[in-house]
Structures are given as C-alpha cells and as structure tokens.
Amino acid sequence: MVIGYQKKAHVGRRDFIKTTTMASMAATIPGTSLLGQDTPGSPKPQPAGKKRSVLFVGNPRPEHERLIESIKSLKDFEFVVSPIQVNNKNPQETIHSIQTRDADILFMCSMPRTGISSGSIAAAIGDLDIPVILYPQDLDLIMVEADLVAAFRMRGTPAMLANSDTHAMELLKIAATPRILEGKRAIIFGKPFDSSSVPALNLNEDYVYQHTGVRIKYRPIEELAPLLKTVDEASARKEMERWKREASNIVEASDQAIMDASRLYVLLRSIVDKEGLSAISIDCLSFSFSAKPTLPYPCLSFTRLRDEGIAAPCEADVCGLLTSMLLQEVSRKPSYFHNVSSVDQKNSNIVLRHCVAPLKLLGSDIPPLPYVLRDYHGMGRGVTPEIEYPAGVEVTMGGFSKDLRSFVWWPGRIQAGVNDKARPSFPNMPSSKMRRYCSNRAEVKIKDTDHFIQKISGIHQVMVAGSYVDSLHDAMLRMNVDLIGPSDPKPPEV
C-alpha cells in the first residue's frame, strides 16, 4: 500500500502503466561495455499503442491453455499469444524458436532441458532484448526458475519470477509497459561525462540508454554565452519582474543578477522546447567560484524549469539527472536535488542541502511555497530562491548507483529544523562573507539510519513529496534495476 502526504501523492501500479504506456520509443543502438564488463545490446523498444506479442513457451496442458486465455483477456493491453511447445528430445529446436521468432515478451512455463544447470539454459538462449517472465510449473520447487531469472538479469535481460496466476498477469502488464524513461532526451552543457564535481567516466551515451532508455547529448558549455546575447530582452524582463513580484522578500540579490538569471532561463527554456527535452543541466561549478563567471548562475532557471516539469539538476551530474527524471516522472512533481549533508543516527534525522529548491514541491495544482531571493552563498553575486520546507510532508528520496544497476530509495518526513544557513564558511574561501551552507535546508526524519548511511548512492540524491514505492518497484523491475531500500516502506511520524 502506498501512503501519501495527500491523496494526490498516491501513484499506484495502474498509474505507472497508464502514464508510461504511450511513451515515445527510440531506435536501438549497438551495445557497449562498462569497466570491462560485457553488456548486451540495447533493449527492444516497445511498440506504440496497446498491441503486444507474447511468446508462450509451454506444453499442451489444460493449465497452460487456461493461462493463454487469461493473457488474451487482460485489459490495458491487447496481447497476441504465440505458443512454442517445448521439445526436450531436441531442446535446440525450442531455443532456436525463442531466438528467431519476433516478440515483445517471452513467457516461459516450461524450459528446454539443456542439462542440470539453469545457467546453461540462459547461456544457450543468449542475450535477449525483451522482458522475460518465468512461471514455475511446481510452485513448491521454484529453485531452477529463480536461478534462471538471476542468470537472465545478470546478462542484462529484464527477467521476472511469477508466483501465481494473478501475479503472472500483473508481471505481464509491467513487461508490456515501456520503460518509464524510454525515449526521453536530455542535454548537458559541459565535458562529456566529466563534471567538475561529479565525473562519471565509467558511463557513456550508449550505456545510459541501455540501462535507462534516456538519450543524453553533451554540448560545449562555451555555446551558451553567445546564445545569451540573442535572448529577447522583453521576455527576460518579464521573467525578472515575476521573480521580484512573487518573492516574499529580496535580500542581497541585485536586479542585475535577477535579470541575468532570467535571461538564462529564457534561453534554456527555448532549448528545451526546440529540442523536445525532458532534462537539461550545466556544469555550473566549472565557473561558479571563478573571479569572473562566464555565465549567470543557473539557480533561478533550474527552479523554474523543475516547477514546469523539466528535470534540471545541478553540476552536470549524470546519475542525478537520471534520478531527477525518474522521480519527477513517477511523482508528477518537481524535485529537490540535494546533498546528504549529515546523518544524525541517534535521532534518526538527516539534513539535506542545496541552493536550488522547487517552489511547487507539493504539486502543480498546489500554491507555490513562499520564497526569499538571496545571492549565491553570500558571495555578492548570483541569485537563488530560499524556501522553508513545510514540516509533516511525507517524502521519497532516491538515487541511481554510479553504474545505474541499482536505485536506492528511502521514505521520510520533513520536520522543523534549525536555521543554520548563515554560518560563515571556511577561512580560505574567496569571500570572507561567504556562507558555508547552501540557501536551502531540509531536515528529514527517517527510519533505519544505520542502513541508510551505508546505502547513500553518491554526493547527490533527489527528493520528491509523496510516497511511490509500488510505482518505483514496477519501474525498476521493468528496467532490470535493483531497488534498494528499508524493510518498512512507511515514513516515520514526526
């Protein structure tokens, strides 16, 4: 069961399926490798529409015939079932049929006998680019099928183990649903996979697509400065006046800084619209602490873009970008991209910090949170929106691992915290007035802090309001990504 801060925060399996069924499909690309480990070719994109072809590997038994009829009668999708009878006298014939017949899903009730090892079956079938569902004939003896599922997953094939007729039908609908980020596009301005603060040199564009379905492209950050000169001044001024009008207060930030930030927003929004992007990022730390920054600080731009449904993580963090895309897609709410600043194991609290925060944290149909406009870290330049996170809100935090093979999620609940954001920074920083901490701070109550602190996925994580454990489970199962989290999915009470 999913527990949400509000009713609107609940997103269940049917929502996940409906939301992603019509996702745009992208063409396949050749396989690549990561850290010397072989990876299979790209997953076969699911076709548009509701029609799905299923290879049903089984035998002419009454129970198998009933299963086929159950598959055909499923709603949400139109399943066309093509039976393959297992020939144990000639197992290669069955394997050849699996390998050569075109389908969207492989459903196995029987397996060709290639020896006593389930690994030999996976090796004989080879790398598959479609989801596989295994349904054991004897539910009291599932060991071989369980091992085969693990073998398929290791090879990069999304494989699922069914434990009942009802469960098998649920898994079929998950398998028929496109990966939640399939075909989405993102641009990062910076050096390819070489962020100033979070390099990801073990990744590349092909690998990211194979594991997530997202097409990432890099552009030189130097392209942005000349493009800024082409921005319509009236549009930028209108954005600036909106920020000033809607702010509860303006401290430190100058009109010029707000105008420059607004100009950058207009440019980035035009790039998003022109290229059909779901996410955009800039290697902002490559210039943020320079004596003469080459670009306006993107904090206001990223806040506005997130509120408008575009993932806009900071610092050209690839894993953070993919996490932001995922959690915003699951929740339909803007995300808070943050550092896990500290963990208080005794009191089961964590402190999250960053300079960019969404104003519409609670959802697009909820009034935005009040904000104050401040400069960047007390440095006398740039502008960031400072909000106060409302206590009591249930949240979901998460992050992809650095190899994209697992996703760490954690439920929590925002609580009132101290305001320590004005604390002076370290002695040798560029400005004596520089603040040590970012403009936004969220204190979150969680369970099992000992487990959490050992599972943090990296320097950055992402937070959204609400609870989405069921949808995350289904999305990760479809993507062949391990979901890691606490045993209790409910957030603690404050």
KAPE-V127230 format. One record per residue. N is the residue number from 0. PHI is phi in degrees with one decimal (NA if undefined). NEAR is the number of other C-alpha atoms within 10 Angstrom. Layout:
N_PHI_NEAR, N_PHI_NEAR
This chain:
0_NA_11, 1_-99.3_15, 2_-104.7_17, 3_-113.9_20, 4_-63.2_16, 5_-133.0_13, 6_-56.8_9, 7_-69.6_13, 8_-82.0_22, 9_-80.3_20, 10_-126.9_23, 11_-100.8_18, 12_-62.4_19, 13_-64.0_12, 14_-65.0_13, 15_-59.2_22, 16_-66.3_22, 17_-65.2_12, 18_-65.2_17, 19_-104.9_18, 20_-58.5_23, 21_-95.6_16, 22_-59.3_20, 23_-68.6_15, 24_-98.5_18, 25_-116.3_18, 26_-70.9_9, 27_-77.2_16, 28_-135.4_15, 29_-62.9_10, 30_-75.5_15, 31_-134.6_18, 32_-131.1_15, 33_-125.7_13, 34_52.1_9, 35_79.2_8, 36_-96.6_7, 37_-65.5_12, 38_-128.2_18, 39_-73.8_19, 40_-65.7_20, 41_-64.6_23, 42_-61.3_25, 43_-72.3_19, 44_-64.0_19, 45_-69.8_25, 46_-68.0_19, 47_-69.4_13, 48_85.2_11, 49_-109.4_15, 50_-80.1_15, 51_-135.2_19, 52_-98.0_17, 53_-123.8_23, 54_-86.9_21, 55_-106.0_24, 56_-94.7_22, 57_-165.9_21, 58_-133.5_17, 59_-73.3_11, 60_-112.7_9, 61_-56.7_9, 62_-66.8_11, 63_-71.8_18, 64_-64.3_14, 65_-65.4_12, 66_-62.7_17, 67_-60.8_18, 68_-65.6_12, 69_-64.3_15, 70_-62.5_22, 71_-64.6_15, 72_-88.8_12, 73_-63.7_14, 74_-91.4_10, 75_77.3_15, 76_-136.3_18, 77_-108.2_16, 78_-92.5_23, 79_-106.8_17, 80_-101.3_19, 81_-116.0_15, 82_-73.8_18, 83_-126.3_20, 84_-84.9_17, 85_-74.1_23, 86_-113.3_17, 87_-77.3_13, 88_-76.1_10, 89_-137.5_12, 90_-60.2_16, 91_-64.1_17, 92_-64.6_15, 93_-65.3_20, 94_-62.3_21, 95_-62.6_12, 96_-64.4_16, 97_-63.7_18, 98_-73.1_15, 99_-104.7_8, 100_-91.9_10, 101_-73.3_13, 102_-160.9_20, 103_-99.6_21, 104_-145.1_23, 105_-108.8_24, 106_-117.0_22, 107_-113.9_22, 108_-99.5_20, 109_-134.5_20, 110_-125.0_24, 111_-66.9_23, 112_-82.8_18, 113_-112.2_18, 114_138.7_9, 115_-88.0_9, 116_-98.5_12, 117_-67.5_22, 118_-61.5_18, 119_-68.3_15, 120_-68.2_20, 121_-61.2_22, 122_-65.4_14, 123_-68.4_16, 124_-71.6_18, 125_85.9_15, 126_-76.5_18, 127_-108.5_23, 128_-105.1_19, 129_-130.5_20, 130_-66.6_28, 131_-123.9_25, 132_-120.0_23, 133_-108.1_24, 134_-122.5_23, 135_-60.3_21, 136_-68.7_17, 137_-117.1_10, 138_-74.3_11, 139_-90.8_8, 140_-137.6_10, 141_-101.5_16, 142_-61.3_13, 143_-65.8_15, 144_-63.4_23, 145_-63.1_18, 146_-69.1_16, 147_-67.2_23, 148_-57.6_23, 149_-62.9_20, 150_-65.9_19, 151_-62.9_24, 152_-61.2_20, 153_-61.5_15, 154_-83.9_18, 155_96.7_25, 156_-90.5_26, 157_-65.2_24, 158_-122.4_28, 159_-132.9_27, 160_-110.7_21, 161_-89.2_21, 162_-124.6_16, 163_-171.7_12, 164_-59.4_14, 165_-62.2_11, 166_-62.7_12, 167_-61.0_21, 168_-68.5_17, 169_-63.7_15, 170_-66.7_23, 171_-61.0_24, 172_-68.0_20, 173_-65.2_22, 174_-64.4_28, 175_-78.8_26, 176_-86.7_26, 177_-57.0_26, 178_-54.3_28, 179_-59.7_27, 180_-108.8_25, 181_-57.0_23, 182_79.7_20, 183_-74.6_21, 184_-122.0_20, 185_-142.1_25, 186_-125.0_22, 187_-120.7_26, 188_-93.0_21, 189_158.3_22, 190_-75.3_16, 191_-54.5_20, 192_55.4_19, 193_-136.2_17, 194_-59.1_22, 195_-60.7_16, 196_-108.9_14, 197_-135.4_18, 198_-64.9_17, 199_-134.1_17, 200_-69.8_12, 201_-82.3_14, 202_-108.0_21, 203_-150.4_17, 204_-60.8_16, 205_-65.3_20, 206_-63.5_25, 207_-60.7_18, 208_-64.4_23, 209_-57.9_25, 210_-93.1_21, 211_-130.0_24, 212_88.3_25, 213_-94.0_25, 214_-96.6_20, 215_-104.1_22, 216_-125.0_14, 217_-106.6_18, 218_-131.0_14, 219_-61.3_13, 220_-64.6_17, 221_-66.6_12, 222_-68.2_11, 223_-75.0_17, 224_-58.1_13, 225_-66.0_9, 226_-67.2_12, 227_-60.0_18, 228_-69.8_12, 229_-93.7_10, 230_-68.2_17, 231_-66.2_12, 232_-64.3_14, 233_-64.2_10, 234_-66.3_13, 235_-66.3_21, 236_-66.3_17, 237_-62.4_13, 238_-64.5_20, 239_-61.6_22, 240_-64.4_15, 241_-65.2_12, 242_-59.8_21, 243_-68.7_15, 244_-67.4_11, 245_-89.1_12, 246_-72.8_16, 247_-76.2_11, 248_-166.4_13, 249_-125.4_18, 250_-124.6_10, 251_73.7_16, 252_-66.2_20, 253_-90.1_17, 254_-59.3_14, 255_-64.3_13, 256_-65.1_20, 257_-67.3_28, 258_-64.7_21, 259_-61.2_22, 260_-64.4_26, 261_-67.6_30, 262_-62.0_28, 263_-65.7_27, 264_-59.9_27, 265_-58.9_20, 266_-65.0_20, 267_-63.2_21, 268_-63.0_19, 269_-67.1_13, 270_-67.3_14, 271_-58.2_19, 272_-67.6_10, 273_-64.9_9, 274_-103.7_11, 275_62.3_12, 276_-89.8_18, 277_-103.8_21, 278_-155.1_24, 279_-151.4_26, 280_-151.9_24, 281_-135.0_26, 282_-76.2_24, 283_-67.7_24, 284_-74.6_16, 285_-72.0_17, 286_-133.6_15, 287_-61.1_18, 288_-106.0_13, 289_-74.6_10, 290_-63.1_8, 291_-128.5_8, 292_-57.1_15, 293_-81.1_15, 294_-137.5_18, 295_-63.7_25, 296_-66.3_26, 297_-88.0_26, 298_-58.5_25, 299_-63.6_26, 300_-59.5_23, 301_-68.6_28, 302_-62.1_26, 303_-63.6_23, 304_-63.3_23, 305_-62.1_26, 306_-63.2_22, 307_-91.7_15, 308_94.3_18, 309_-100.5_25, 310_-70.9_30, 311_-138.8_33, 312_-76.2_33, 313_-86.1_24, 314_66.9_23, 315_55.3_31, 316_-81.8_24, 317_-64.2_27, 318_-64.6_25, 319_-66.7_30, 320_-63.6_28, 321_-65.2_24, 322_-65.6_27, 323_-60.6_29, 324_-60.4_27, 325_-63.5_23, 326_-69.8_24, 327_-70.2_22, 328_-70.3_20, 329_-67.7_25, 330_-90.9_23, 331_59.2_19, 332_-139.0_25, 333_-69.5_32, 334_-112.1_34, 335_-105.2_29, 336_-85.9_29, 337_-147.6_26, 338_-91.8_17, 339_-82.6_19, 340_-75.0_16, 341_-157.6_13, 342_-127.5_19, 343_-101.5_14, 344_-68.3_16, 345_-64.6_8, 346_-101.0_11, 347_57.3_16, 348_-120.2_22, 349_-128.3_21, 350_-113.4_18, 351_-112.3_23, 352_-137.2_22, 353_-176.2_20, 354_-89.5_25, 355_-111.6_29, 356_-136.2_31, 357_-74.1_27, 358_-83.6_26, 359_-99.9_22, 360_-51.8_24, 361_-85.1_25, 362_128.9_20, 363_-67.0_15, 364_-95.0_9, 365_-110.4_10, 366_-53.1_11, 367_-65.2_15, 368_-73.0_17, 369_-62.1_16, 370_-145.1_20, 371_-116.6_20, 372_-92.0_24, 373_-128.0_23, 374_-80.6_23, 375_-88.2_22, 376_56.8_23, 377_71.3_23, 378_-88.3_17, 379_79.8_16, 380_-151.7_20, 381_73.9_27, 382_-153.4_34, 383_-133.5_30, 384_-90.4_25, 385_-104.4_25, 386_-119.6_20, 387_-113.0_18, 388_-73.6_21, 389_-72.0_15, 390_-65.8_15, 391_96.5_16, 392_-72.9_21, 393_-77.7_27, 394_-133.7_24, 395_-120.6_23, 396_-113.6_22, 397_-170.4_26, 398_-169.8_30, 399_-70.6_29, 400_-68.2_19, 401_-70.6_16, 402_-103.9_16, 403_64.9_20, 404_-92.4_16, 405_-142.3_18, 406_-133.6_22, 407_-96.4_19, 408_-123.9_25, 409_-151.1_26, 410_-84.7_27, 411_-159.3_28, 412_-142.4_26, 413_-66.1_25, 414_-133.1_18, 415_-64.6_15, 416_-135.4_15, 417_-78.8_8, 418_-101.9_11, 419_-112.9_13, 420_-71.4_15, 421_-88.3_15, 422_-62.1_13, 423_-61.3_16, 424_-84.2_17, 425_-71.7_12, 426_-59.4_10, 427_-96.8_7, 428_-80.9_13, 429_-56.7_13, 430_-123.4_16, 431_-67.1_13, 432_-90.4_16, 433_-60.5_19, 434_-82.0_20, 435_-69.1_16, 436_-104.2_19, 437_-70.3_22, 438_-73.6_27, 439_-123.0_21, 440_-137.0_25, 441_-123.2_26, 442_-102.9_22, 443_-127.1_27, 444_-86.1_25, 445_-134.2_26, 446_-105.8_23, 447_56.8_15, 448_-64.6_19, 449_-61.3_13, 450_-69.9_12, 451_-59.4_21, 452_-66.3_15, 453_-86.6_8, 454_-109.2_18, 455_-55.1_18, 456_-82.6_20, 457_162.8_15, 458_-63.3_14, 459_-118.6_26, 460_-133.5_24, 461_-134.5_27, 462_-128.0_25, 463_-132.0_29, 464_-78.9_30, 465_109.5_29, 466_-123.8_30, 467_-141.4_27, 468_-62.7_25, 469_-64.3_16, 470_-66.7_22, 471_-64.2_23, 472_-58.1_17, 473_-66.2_24, 474_-63.8_26, 475_-70.1_19, 476_-61.8_20, 477_-67.6_23, 478_-88.2_27, 479_61.4_24, 480_-116.5_21, 481_-72.0_17, 482_-97.9_19, 483_-116.4_17, 484_-168.8_18, 485_-74.5_17, 486_-71.0_9, 487_-103.7_11, 488_-78.8_20, 489_-87.7_20, 490_-72.7_22, 491_-72.3_16, 492_-82.6_13, 493_-78.8_15
